[in-house]
Amino acid sequence: MSNTCRTVENCRFRDDPFETDCGENATCRLLIEVSGIKDAAHAQVSRDACQACCESFDPTTVDLNPIVASCLYSLCEKVADAGGVDGLDEHRALELVQWAEKSLPAVAPDEDDGADIVRRTAIDVSHVNIDEISRHLPTPARRGGNHVRDWAVGITTAPRRIPTLGSCAESILHAGWPEPKLFVDGKTEIPESIATLETSRRDSSIGAFPSYVVSLLELYMQHPRADAFMMVQDDALMLGTPATRDYLEKILWPCDGPCIASLYCSTRYSQIEHGWHQLDEPWVWGAVAFVFSREAVKALLTSPLLATHREQPEDKGLYRIDVLIGQFAEEEGIPIYYPTPSLVQHIGTISTIWNTARAVNSRHARYFIGDLVRRA
């Protein structure tokens, strides 16, 4: 069926239309078929979405058009937040989120998310001092291990439809780390503002998880005596003041022995009480910005879990860095600490015309310290 003859009325996937206060909705049978979800209420879409879908190419279960991909992304994000529903468990929902993102448009017609990044990074917070950070994010009750002075910092990046690398790297530079290393997986253009940073590049992409592990190994081999190894993904936004680094050097580590600190706190992990918290379950929500102690890095890089994860069938071993790190920490008894409010905001993925495929819900920090200090 060509795009010219496909209409809302004759769409083979559209079922059971009904009126709501906001207009006409209907059940999308393609969403049900792709997701496996049992309750059709989860697969309801607006007439406007159906109309936009009909103006795009004819979607199938293996080739989603951007509108169906956006709806699937939104559906699966909500299901993952709920911990799964009948016919679609949390693990499968997260897999579908990853797949749907690949089918989103190369450039979003509505660039609101991109504009928001520009507005966010344009605000000068260099005046914010360590006392103000500590006021919003109290220091841990105790401090153990070797104090952090020598850092090894890496930024992993890959091609994105709306690039975020420049905003990410500049926020890290402003936060007090003058020499982060870029690890480029695939043909990614480096913004001129950060073109002088040391870069390790692979023109042929090896995937998110392999790239993360190889990059961390290279960082360790280059700086084997570093006190802390910070790995940041290119869609992270840090509070751009040197006090950020000063604060972290004041509080790391919150325990003795190997330790991992996530500078990012997903909405899923947000706590009522501000401060640093130790996770009491395996970490699964976000590898946006981790800081590893030297002992933790060595244990991770020699863990057999890396090979086990990568050897999973199909493409399952190419992503879910956060889940692997959570599993590793759980098995090794290494604590993961995280802050509320978050020291990092997640500024990916991208927006779509339906404003759903973005870093929201559990993939977004509900409380970002940058928002708090700007309101102060």
N, C-alpha and C positions, 0 to 999 in steps of 0.2 A: 504493500500500500504506500503510495507516495505521500509526501507532506501536503500536497495541494488538495487531495481528496479526503484526508483524515480529519475528522471533526470531533468535537466533544460528543455529539449525539451518536456517532457511529463507532466510537472507540471500543475495541473489543475487551479492554481491561476495565472500563468504567461500569460500575454496578450500583444499584440501589440509591439513586440520587434522592436527596431530601433537603428541605428548606431549614435554615437556621436563622437566628437573628442577624447574622453577618452575611447571609447569602446562601447559595446552594452548595452543598457538599455531596460527595459520593465516595464509595469504596473503590480503591484501586486494587484490582485483582493481581496486577503485576507485583505490587509491593508485598502482597500476601504470598505469592508464589516464590519470590526471591528470598523473603525473610523466613518463611515457614510459620509465621505467627498465626495463632488460632483465632484470636478475637479480632473480627473485622473492624471493630471500633478504633483499633490502633492504626488502621490503614486508610482513614478518611482524609480526603484532600478537597480543597476548594475548587470551584468551577474555574477560577482564574488560573490555578495551577494546571488544570486539565487543558485549558485553552493554550497556555504557553507550551505545554507538552505537545499538543497537536501542531504547533508552529515549528517544532523541532523535528528531528528525524525520528522514525518509528523505532521505539525501544524494544529490546528483547531481554530475556533473563541473563544473557551473557554480554550484552552491549547496551548499557543504560544511556539514555540521553541526559543532559545536565539537569533537567527539571526532575526527572525520576530519581536521579542520583541525590539531589538535594533533599527530596522527600524521604528517601531511604536513610540518608545520613541523620536527619532529624529524628525519624522513628527509632533508629537503633541507638542513638545517644540517650533518648528517654528510657528505652528498655534497659540499657546498661546501667543507667542511674538507679533504676528500680531493682537491679539485681537479677533481671531476667523475668520473662513471663512465659505462659504456656506456649510451647512451640518454638521459642527463641530464648536460649539461655544467655547469660551475660557474656560468656566467652565468644560465642558465635556473633552476638551483637557487635562486639568490639572488632571482630574480623570484618564484618560487613561495613562498619564505619570506615575502616582502612580502604576497603575496596571502592566504596562509593566516592570517597575523596578523589580517587584517580579519574573519575568520570566527570568531575566538575569543570566548568568552563575555564579556558585559558586566561580570560580577563573578565572579571565580574562587571556587568553593566552598572551596578551600583557600587561605587568605590568607597562607601562609608567607612569600612574597616580600615582601608589604607589611609584615609584621611585622619582617622582616629589615631593611628600610629604616629602620623606626622605631628598632630597636635600634642600627643603625649610626649614625644621625644623633644619637641621644641621648648617645652617648659623647663626653665632653669631651676634645678634643685641643688645646685652646687653649694649653696649656703647651708644646707641641712647638716647639722653636726651629729656626733655620736650620741650626745645626750638626748636629742630629739628622737633619734631612732630607738634608743633604749626606753624612752617614755612610752612609745607605742608597742615595742617588742621587748619586754623585760628580759634581762640576761638569765641564763640557766642558774639553778640553785647552787650548782657546784661546777668546778672545772677540773678536768683531769688530762692525762696524756701529755704529749709534747706540745708546747705552745707553737702556734703557726706563725712563721715569719717568711719562709721560702715557699713560694707558690709555683705550681705548674698549671697553666690554664689553657684549655682547648675549646674551640667552638666547632661543632660538627655542622656541616651544611650540605644541602643537596638542592637540585633545581626546584623552584617553587613558582606557582602561577603568579602570585603577588609576592615579590621578594621581601624578606624581613631581615636578611643578614646585616645590612648596613645599620639599621636601628638597633639590632641586638649588639653588634660589636662596639658601636659607639657608646652604648650605655655601659658596657663593661670597661671601656677605656676611661670614661668619666667616673666610674665607680672605684678607680684606683689601681687597675691592672693595666700597665702600659704595653705589655707584650703578649697578648693572647695569641695562640697559634690557630690558624684556620685549617681545618681538615675538610677538603672539598671532595664530595663523592658524586662524580658526574660533571657534566659541562655546565658549570655555574659561573655567571659573571660576577666578578668581585667589584663592589662599588669603589670609585676612585678615592673616596674618603678614607678607606682602610686598605688601599692597594699595597701599602708598604709593609703590612704585617706578614710575618713568616707564614708560608703556606705549604701544605702538603696536599698534592692533588692527584686524584685518580680520574682520568677522563672517562673510563668505563665504570659505571656505578656497580657496586657490590651489594648494595642494600643497607638499610638503616642499622640493623643490628650488627652485621659484620663490620660496617664502617666504624661504629661506636667502639667495638672491641679493639680493632686494629689501631684506631686513633689513640685510645687510652694506653695501649701497649707502647706505641711510639712515644707518647708523652712521658711515660715512665722511663723508657730507655734513654730518652734525652735528658731527663731530670731525675735520676734515681735517688737523690738525696733530698728531694723536696718534702716539706712537711705536710703539704696538702695538694691534692690533685682535683682541680675543678673542671668538670665537663659540662658544657652548656650547649644546648641545642639552639639553632639559629632563629627560633621563634620565641626566644626569651627576652624579656625587657627587665633590666635591673635598675635599681634606684641610682641615678647618675650623680653621685656625690662621693668624694674620696672617703667620707665617713663610713660608707658601706664596708669597704675593706677593713678600716680601723675597727669597726664593730665586730666583724667576724674574727679578727685576730684577738679581740678581747674575750670572745666567748668559746672559741674552739680549743679543746673539745669538751662536750658535756659529760664525758665518761672516760674511764681508763680503758686501755686496750684498743683494738681496731674499732673504727667508728665511721659511719656514713651520715652526712647531713644533707638533706634536701633543702635548698633555698626556696623551692617552690612548694606551695601548699594548695592542692586542689580543693575545690568546693567540697568534695567528698570528705576531706580530712579536716575541714575548718572546725575549730574549737571555740566554745564560748569564752573561755579564759585566754587572754593574750599571753604569749610566751612560747617557749620551746617545749615540744611534746615528743615522747617516744612512742612510736607506733607499736601496738600490741597485736598486730596481725601482719601477714605478708603484704609488702608494698605492691600496689598495682596501678596507682593513678599518677603517672607522669614521671618521665626521666628528663624533665626540662632543664634542671640545674642541680647536679649532685656534686658534693665535695667529699672526697674519699681521703681518709688518713692513709699514710704510706703502707701500714700493715694491711688495711682493707684492700688497697689496690693490688698488693702482691697476692693476697688470698683469692681475689676475684680472677686475676689473670691466670692463675694456676688451677682454677676450679674445673673439674670435668663437666660441670653443668653447661659451660660454654659450648663444648662440642655437642653435647646432648641436645641443646636447644637448636643449634644450627642444623643438625641432621634431621630435624623434623620434616615430614613429607611436604610436597608442594612448596608454597612460599611461606609456610608458617615460621620458618627459622630466620626470616629476614626482618622481622619487626618484634614488637613487644619487649623492648629493652627494659622497661620499668618492671614488668612481671618477672623477668629473669633475675634482675637485681634483688627484687623482693624475695624470690625463692632462694637465691644464694645467701642473703643475709639471714633468712630464717634457718637454713640448714647449718650455717656456720656460727649462729648465735651472735651475730654482729648487729648492734642496735642501729636503727635509723631514726634520726631526730628531724623534726620539721617545725616551722614557725607558723604561728597565727598572730598577726597577719603575715601574708607571704612576702618574702623579700624579692620575689620575682613574679612578674605577670606573664602569662602565656598569650602572645599576640597573634598566633596562627589560628585557624588554618586560612580560610578566605571567606569572604561573603559571597552569596549567590543572590539571584533576583528575589529569592524567597527569604533571604536573611536568616538562614538556618545553619549553613555549613561554616561555622566559625568556632573559635575557642570559647564555648559556653558550657553551661552545666558543669559536669565533673571535670571538664578539661580547662576550666577557667578558675583563677583564684577569686573567691568571693570577696576576700579582704586583701588588698594590695597596699603595702606600706606607702608606696608612692602616692596613692590617693589620699591617705591619711595625713601625710606631712604637708601636702599642698592645701588641705583644708584647714590646717592648724593656724 
